[in-house]
Amino acid sequence: MNLHDYDKLSQGRAQGRKEGIALGMAQGRQEGILMTARGLIEIGLSLEQITKVTGLSLEQVTALKEKK
């Protein structure tokens, strides 16, 4: 492996790490939103209120409520 190949490999790994971190953060945010919605369902907020607070669609909130 020459220096050019090593540099390309290092750049690819760095890009992969960056993309992996971004994906993990996005998944974590989404899971947090879902947990919040479940909690709001538990305390009895209306589906419309939950959609406003979380940004989830009415269909998503309804599906969460039905899974209960």
Backbone atoms as SQL, in Angstrom:
CREATE TABLE atoms (id INTEGER PRIMARY KEY, chain TEXT, resi INTEGER, resn TEXT, atom TEXT, x REAL, y REAL, z REAL);
INSERT INTO atoms VALUES
  (1, 'A', 1, 'MET', 'N', 0.863, -1.175, 0.000),
  (2, 'A', 1, 'MET', 'CA', 0.000, 0.000, 0.000),
  (3, 'A', 1, 'MET', 'C', 0.906, 1.233, 0.000),
  (4, 'A', 2, 'ASN', 'N', 0.661, 2.121, -0.943),
  (5, 'A', 2, 'ASN', 'CA', 1.468, 3.332, -0.984),
  (6, 'A', 2, 'ASN', 'C', 0.782, 4.452, -0.201),
  (7, 'A', 3, 'LEU', 'N', 1.440, 5.582, -0.112),
  (8, 'A', 3, 'LEU', 'CA', 0.940, 6.709, 0.678),
  (9, 'A', 3, 'LEU', 'C', -0.409, 7.206, 0.161),
  (10, 'A', 4, 'HIS', 'N', -0.584, 7.229, -1.148),
  (11, 'A', 4, 'HIS', 'CA', -1.848, 7.683, -1.745),
  (12, 'A', 4, 'HIS', 'C', -2.993, 6.744, -1.347),
  (13, 'A', 5, 'ASP', 'N', -2.743, 5.437, -1.409),
  (14, 'A', 5, 'ASP', 'CA', -3.767, 4.461, -1.026),
  (15, 'A', 5, 'ASP', 'C', -4.120, 4.593, 0.450),
  (16, 'A', 6, 'TYR', 'N', -3.102, 4.777, 1.279),
  (17, 'A', 6, 'TYR', 'CA', -3.329, 4.921, 2.716),
  (18, 'A', 6, 'TYR', 'C', -4.170, 6.169, 3.005),
  (19, 'A', 7, 'ASP', 'N', -3.874, 7.257, 2.291),
  (20, 'A', 7, 'ASP', 'CA', -4.627, 8.504, 2.475),
  (21, 'A', 7, 'ASP', 'C', -6.092, 8.307, 2.083),
  (22, 'A', 8, 'LYS', 'N', -6.334, 7.641, 0.978),
  (23, 'A', 8, 'LYS', 'CA', -7.712, 7.377, 0.531),
  (24, 'A', 8, 'LYS', 'C', -8.441, 6.494, 1.544),
  (25, 'A', 9, 'LEU', 'N', -7.760, 5.483, 2.061),
  (26, 'A', 9, 'LEU', 'CA', -8.347, 4.593, 3.054),
  (27, 'A', 9, 'LEU', 'C', -8.695, 5.367, 4.327),
  (28, 'A', 10, 'SER', 'N', -7.803, 6.224, 4.759),
  (29, 'A', 10, 'SER', 'CA', -8.052, 7.040, 5.957),
  (30, 'A', 10, 'SER', 'C', -9.233, 7.977, 5.753),
  (31, 'A', 11, 'GLN', 'N', -9.305, 8.583, 4.580),
  (32, 'A', 11, 'GLN', 'CA', -10.426, 9.475, 4.278),
  (33, 'A', 11, 'GLN', 'C', -11.741, 8.704, 4.265),
  (34, 'A', 12, 'GLY', 'N', -11.731, 7.516, 3.697),
  (35, 'A', 12, 'GLY', 'CA', -12.939, 6.690, 3.651),
  (36, 'A', 12, 'GLY', 'C', -13.401, 6.293, 5.043),
  (37, 'A', 13, 'ARG', 'N', -12.458, 5.925, 5.896),
  (38, 'A', 13, 'ARG', 'CA', -12.812, 5.570, 7.272),
  (39, 'A', 13, 'ARG', 'C', -13.383, 6.766, 8.020),
  (40, 'A', 14, 'ALA', 'N', -12.763, 7.918, 7.854),
  (41, 'A', 14, 'ALA', 'CA', -13.246, 9.125, 8.532),
  (42, 'A', 14, 'ALA', 'C', -14.656, 9.469, 8.069),
  (43, 'A', 15, 'GLN', 'N', -14.895, 9.366, 6.773),
  (44, 'A', 15, 'GLN', 'CA', -16.228, 9.653, 6.236),
  (45, 'A', 15, 'GLN', 'C', -17.241, 8.645, 6.767),
  (46, 'A', 16, 'GLY', 'N', -16.860, 7.383, 6.835),
  (47, 'A', 16, 'GLY', 'CA', -17.749, 6.350, 7.363),
  (48, 'A', 16, 'GLY', 'C', -18.098, 6.597, 8.819),
  (49, 'A', 17, 'ARG', 'N', -17.103, 6.990, 9.615),
  (50, 'A', 17, 'ARG', 'CA', -17.355, 7.313, 11.021),
  (51, 'A', 17, 'ARG', 'C', -18.320, 8.484, 11.143),
  (52, 'A', 18, 'LYS', 'N', -18.078, 9.506, 10.337),
  (53, 'A', 18, 'LYS', 'CA', -18.925, 10.702, 10.371),
  (54, 'A', 18, 'LYS', 'C', -20.373, 10.347, 10.024),
  (55, 'A', 19, 'GLU', 'N', -20.558, 9.551, 8.989),
  (56, 'A', 19, 'GLU', 'CA', -21.908, 9.144, 8.585),
  (57, 'A', 19, 'GLU', 'C', -22.560, 8.264, 9.651),
  (58, 'A', 20, 'GLY', 'N', -21.777, 7.380, 10.254),
  (59, 'A', 20, 'GLY', 'CA', -22.305, 6.514, 11.303),
  (60, 'A', 20, 'GLY', 'C', -22.762, 7.297, 12.519),
  (61, 'A', 21, 'ILE', 'N', -21.979, 8.284, 12.905),
  (62, 'A', 21, 'ILE', 'CA', -22.348, 9.125, 14.045),
  (63, 'A', 21, 'ILE', 'C', -23.620, 9.897, 13.739),
  (64, 'A', 22, 'ALA', 'N', -23.702, 10.471, 12.550),
  (65, 'A', 22, 'ALA', 'CA', -24.895, 11.236, 12.167),
  (66, 'A', 22, 'ALA', 'C', -26.136, 10.344, 12.163),
  (67, 'A', 23, 'LEU', 'N', -26.000, 9.134, 11.649),
  (68, 'A', 23, 'LEU', 'CA', -27.129, 8.204, 11.617),
  (69, 'A', 23, 'LEU', 'C', -27.557, 7.830, 13.034),
  (70, 'A', 24, 'GLY', 'N', -26.591, 7.550, 13.895),
  (71, 'A', 24, 'GLY', 'CA', -26.900, 7.209, 15.282),
  (72, 'A', 24, 'GLY', 'C', -27.597, 8.339, 16.012),
  (73, 'A', 25, 'MET', 'N', -27.154, 9.558, 15.767),
  (74, 'A', 25, 'MET', 'CA', -27.787, 10.709, 16.411),
  (75, 'A', 25, 'MET', 'C', -29.221, 10.879, 15.926),
  (76, 'A', 26, 'ALA', 'N', -29.443, 10.716, 14.638),
  (77, 'A', 26, 'ALA', 'CA', -30.796, 10.849, 14.086),
  (78, 'A', 26, 'ALA', 'C', -31.717, 9.771, 14.659),
  (79, 'A', 27, 'GLN', 'N', -31.204, 8.558, 14.768),
  (80, 'A', 27, 'GLN', 'CA', -32.015, 7.475, 15.331),
  (81, 'A', 27, 'GLN', 'C', -32.327, 7.747, 16.797),
  (82, 'A', 28, 'GLY', 'N', -31.359, 8.283, 17.523),
  (83, 'A', 28, 'GLY', 'CA', -31.576, 8.614, 18.928),
  (84, 'A', 28, 'GLY', 'C', -32.618, 9.706, 19.103),
  (85, 'A', 29, 'ARG', 'N', -32.560, 10.717, 18.248),
  (86, 'A', 29, 'ARG', 'CA', -33.565, 11.786, 18.307),
  (87, 'A', 29, 'ARG', 'C', -34.956, 11.226, 18.044),
  (88, 'A', 30, 'GLN', 'N', -35.064, 10.372, 17.035),
  (89, 'A', 30, 'GLN', 'CA', -36.367, 9.792, 16.692),
  (90, 'A', 30, 'GLN', 'C', -36.897, 8.948, 17.844),
  (91, 'A', 31, 'GLU', 'N', -36.033, 8.156, 18.463),
  (92, 'A', 31, 'GLU', 'CA', -36.474, 7.332, 19.591),
  (93, 'A', 31, 'GLU', 'C', -36.911, 8.223, 20.753),
  (94, 'A', 32, 'GLY', 'N', -36.226, 9.333, 20.968),
  (95, 'A', 32, 'GLY', 'CA', -36.629, 10.268, 22.017),
  (96, 'A', 32, 'GLY', 'C', -37.997, 10.868, 21.752),
  (97, 'A', 33, 'ILE', 'N', -38.263, 11.199, 20.505),
  (98, 'A', 33, 'ILE', 'CA', -39.571, 11.744, 20.132),
  (99, 'A', 33, 'ILE', 'C', -40.659, 10.705, 20.381),
  (100, 'A', 34, 'LEU', 'N', -40.386, 9.463, 20.012),
  (101, 'A', 34, 'LEU', 'CA', -41.373, 8.399, 20.222),
  (102, 'A', 34, 'LEU', 'C', -41.625, 8.164, 21.712),
  (103, 'A', 35, 'MET', 'N', -40.571, 8.208, 22.517),
  (104, 'A', 35, 'MET', 'CA', -40.733, 8.044, 23.967),
  (105, 'A', 35, 'MET', 'C', -41.566, 9.179, 24.545),
  (106, 'A', 36, 'THR', 'N', -41.313, 10.390, 24.071),
  (107, 'A', 36, 'THR', 'CA', -42.087, 11.541, 24.526),
  (108, 'A', 36, 'THR', 'C', -43.553, 11.366, 24.161),
  (109, 'A', 37, 'ALA', 'N', -43.815, 10.961, 22.927),
  (110, 'A', 37, 'ALA', 'CA', -45.197, 10.762, 22.482),
  (111, 'A', 37, 'ALA', 'C', -45.891, 9.700, 23.330),
  (112, 'A', 38, 'ARG', 'N', -45.191, 8.613, 23.621),
  (113, 'A', 38, 'ARG', 'CA', -45.791, 7.564, 24.461),
  (114, 'A', 38, 'ARG', 'C', -46.142, 8.114, 25.846),
  (115, 'A', 39, 'GLY', 'N', -45.256, 8.926, 26.391),
  (116, 'A', 39, 'GLY', 'CA', -45.523, 9.528, 27.694),
  (117, 'A', 39, 'GLY', 'C', -46.709, 10.469, 27.659),
  (118, 'A', 40, 'LEU', 'N', -46.821, 11.242, 26.598),
  (119, 'A', 40, 'LEU', 'CA', -47.938, 12.169, 26.467),
  (120, 'A', 40, 'LEU', 'C', -49.254, 11.417, 26.288),
  (121, 'A', 41, 'ILE', 'N', -49.196, 10.292, 25.597),
  (122, 'A', 41, 'ILE', 'CA', -50.387, 9.443, 25.466),
  (123, 'A', 41, 'ILE', 'C', -50.796, 8.945, 26.849),
  (124, 'A', 42, 'GLU', 'N', -49.817, 8.508, 27.629),
  (125, 'A', 42, 'GLU', 'CA', -50.087, 7.972, 28.971),
  (126, 'A', 42, 'GLU', 'C', -50.759, 8.996, 29.887),
  (127, 'A', 43, 'ILE', 'N', -50.373, 10.265, 29.762),
  (128, 'A', 43, 'ILE', 'CA', -50.974, 11.271, 30.648),
  (129, 'A', 43, 'ILE', 'C', -52.275, 11.833, 30.095),
  (130, 'A', 44, 'GLY', 'N', -52.671, 11.373, 28.905),
  (131, 'A', 44, 'GLY', 'CA', -53.988, 11.712, 28.398),
  (132, 'A', 44, 'GLY', 'C', -54.092, 12.922, 27.491),
  (133, 'A', 45, 'LEU', 'N', -52.974, 13.412, 26.957),
  (134, 'A', 45, 'LEU', 'CA', -53.082, 14.516, 26.002),
  (135, 'A', 45, 'LEU', 'C', -53.802, 14.033, 24.747),
  (136, 'A', 46, 'SER', 'N', -54.448, 14.955, 24.063),
  (137, 'A', 46, 'SER', 'CA', -55.144, 14.589, 22.827),
  (138, 'A', 46, 'SER', 'C', -54.117, 14.274, 21.740),
  (139, 'A', 47, 'LEU', 'N', -54.550, 13.500, 20.764),
  (140, 'A', 47, 'LEU', 'CA', -53.657, 13.155, 19.661),
  (141, 'A', 47, 'LEU', 'C', -53.186, 14.408, 18.930),
  (142, 'A', 48, 'GLU', 'N', -54.067, 15.379, 18.787),
  (143, 'A', 48, 'GLU', 'CA', -53.710, 16.622, 18.106),
  (144, 'A', 48, 'GLU', 'C', -52.633, 17.378, 18.886),
  (145, 'A', 49, 'GLN', 'N', -52.757, 17.413, 20.204),
  (146, 'A', 49, 'GLN', 'CA', -51.742, 18.077, 21.023),
  (147, 'A', 49, 'GLN', 'C', -50.397, 17.371, 20.888),
  (148, 'A', 50, 'ILE', 'N', -50.434, 16.060, 20.877),
  (149, 'A', 50, 'ILE', 'CA', -49.194, 15.287, 20.776),
  (150, 'A', 50, 'ILE', 'C', -48.519, 15.528, 19.431),
  (151, 'A', 51, 'THR', 'N', -49.301, 15.625, 18.354),
  (152, 'A', 51, 'THR', 'CA', -48.704, 15.893, 17.041),
  (153, 'A', 51, 'THR', 'C', -48.041, 17.264, 17.021),
  (154, 'A', 52, 'LYS', 'N', -48.658, 18.237, 17.680),
  (155, 'A', 52, 'LYS', 'CA', -48.076, 19.583, 17.726),
  (156, 'A', 52, 'LYS', 'C', -46.775, 19.601, 18.515),
  (157, 'A', 53, 'VAL', 'N', -46.743, 18.895, 19.628),
  (158, 'A', 53, 'VAL', 'CA', -45.561, 18.895, 20.494),
  (159, 'A', 53, 'VAL', 'C', -44.403, 18.122, 19.864),
  (160, 'A', 54, 'THR', 'N', -44.704, 16.972, 19.260),
  (161, 'A', 54, 'THR', 'CA', -43.647, 16.078, 18.787),
  (162, 'A', 54, 'THR', 'C', -43.277, 16.247, 17.322),
  (163, 'A', 55, 'GLY', 'N', -44.202, 16.784, 16.532),
  (164, 'A', 55, 'GLY', 'CA', -43.956, 16.869, 15.096),
  (165, 'A', 55, 'GLY', 'C', -44.288, 15.580, 14.356),
  (166, 'A', 56, 'LEU', 'N', -44.780, 14.582, 15.087),
  (167, 'A', 56, 'LEU', 'CA', -45.201, 13.337, 14.443),
  (168, 'A', 56, 'LEU', 'C', -46.532, 13.555, 13.732),
  (169, 'A', 57, 'SER', 'N', -46.807, 12.715, 12.757),
  (170, 'A', 57, 'SER', 'CA', -48.090, 12.806, 12.060),
  (171, 'A', 57, 'SER', 'C', -49.182, 12.197, 12.936),
  (172, 'A', 58, 'LEU', 'N', -50.414, 12.538, 12.622),
  (173, 'A', 58, 'LEU', 'CA', -51.551, 11.974, 13.343),
  (174, 'A', 58, 'LEU', 'C', -51.565, 10.450, 13.204),
  (175, 'A', 59, 'GLU', 'N', -51.201, 9.958, 12.033),
  (176, 'A', 59, 'GLU', 'CA', -51.153, 8.515, 11.803),
  (177, 'A', 59, 'GLU', 'C', -50.111, 7.846, 12.702),
  (178, 'A', 60, 'GLN', 'N', -48.942, 8.481, 12.845),
  (179, 'A', 60, 'GLN', 'CA', -47.893, 7.910, 13.697),
  (180, 'A', 60, 'GLN', 'C', -48.328, 7.866, 15.163),
  (181, 'A', 61, 'VAL', 'N', -48.949, 8.942, 15.624),
  (182, 'A', 61, 'VAL', 'CA', -49.390, 9.002, 17.018),
  (183, 'A', 61, 'VAL', 'C', -50.513, 7.992, 17.255),
  (184, 'A', 62, 'THR', 'N', -51.420, 7.886, 16.306),
  (185, 'A', 62, 'THR', 'CA', -52.505, 6.910, 16.422),
  (186, 'A', 62, 'THR', 'C', -51.939, 5.495, 16.504),
  (187, 'A', 63, 'ALA', 'N', -50.951, 5.193, 15.676),
  (188, 'A', 63, 'ALA', 'CA', -50.332, 3.862, 15.699),
  (189, 'A', 63, 'ALA', 'C', -49.668, 3.592, 17.047),
  (190, 'A', 64, 'LEU', 'N', -49.010, 4.593, 17.617),
  (191, 'A', 64, 'LEU', 'CA', -48.398, 4.428, 18.942),
  (192, 'A', 64, 'LEU', 'C', -49.453, 4.149, 19.999),
  (193, 'A', 65, 'LYS', 'N', -50.562, 4.873, 19.908),
  (194, 'A', 65, 'LYS', 'CA', -51.627, 4.694, 20.890),
  (195, 'A', 65, 'LYS', 'C', -52.234, 3.299, 20.784),
  (196, 'A', 66, 'GLU', 'N', -52.384, 2.804, 19.569),
  (197, 'A', 66, 'GLU', 'CA', -52.983, 1.489, 19.359),
  (198, 'A', 66, 'GLU', 'C', -52.067, 0.360, 19.820),
  (199, 'A', 67, 'LYS', 'N', -50.755, 0.587, 19.839),
  (200, 'A', 67, 'LYS', 'CA', -49.798, -0.432, 20.283),
  (201, 'A', 67, 'LYS', 'C', -49.825, -0.618, 21.791),
  (202, 'A', 68, 'LYS', 'N', -50.388, 0.347, 22.498),
  (203, 'A', 68, 'LYS', 'CA', -50.428, 0.337, 23.957),
  (204, 'A', 68, 'LYS', 'C', -51.049, -0.867, 24.528);
